[in-house]
Amino acid sequence: MQGLAFLRLQQISDSAIPIGGAAHSFGLESLVDAGLLGVESLDQFFTDYLGEAGVVEAAYCERSAAACELSELSQWLEWNAELGARKTARESREGSAAMGRRFLQLAARVSACELLRAAAARAAESGSELHLAPCFGLAAGAFGVEAGFAAPAYLQQSVITLISACQRLLPLGQTRAQEILWNLKPAIAAAADRGRSLPLESARSFTPLLDVASARHPTLRTRLFIS
């Protein structure tokens, strides 16, 4: 990967990018509230999460990174709709859609990239739902990032965002958080590799506990997060 593409990838994969990630826990808040997730179980939880939902997200991210032509935007919008349909919990689905839309708008604005501007315009005109993984992949491809680098960067950004949510929900310090992220590197790479060879028509993830927790999130008496 060339230096300029690498620098652009670093910027869009920064977990501090202002797309609303800090407002979402994607069901983690409900799991903590129910006593089903603690600091001691985070390593295994995120490993399992990457092996299921992470593989599916990686598959859509990588395919999107290779769709760098205006003629492929219709197919790309269909991939967004497919991924949204695979997210069973409304709050998590809406959170992914909100972050995807903001990410695409931000990437299009700062880069003035014709492809990203066209994608944002097509989505707005058609009322299409966007999701973060395909939007990240499309932007990475448009910025010259090789498709094989897009999915691992996306998954790491996603995991960092979730670990940050755990730091607000649990007694999780900075050092332990960094240890967890470091230990998850092989799982991130493995999820990206599996997503690369996974046909989108057979992309499935089995996360019933997290899906139920996400669906129950609106019923919590006190909430720190939107989802």
Buried (B, 14 or more C-beta within 10 A) or exposed (E): EEEEBBEBBEEBBEBEBEBBBBBBBBBBBBBBBEEBBBBEEBBEBBBBBBBBBBBBBBBBBBBBBBBBEEEBBEEBBEBBEBBBEBBBBEBBBBBBBBBBBBBBBBBBEEBEBEBBBEBBEBBEEEEBBBBBBBBBBBBBBBBBBBBBBBBBBBBBBBBBBBBBBBBBBBEBEEEBBEEBBEEBEEBBBBBBBBBBEBEBEEBEBEBEBBBBBBBBBEEEEEBEBBB
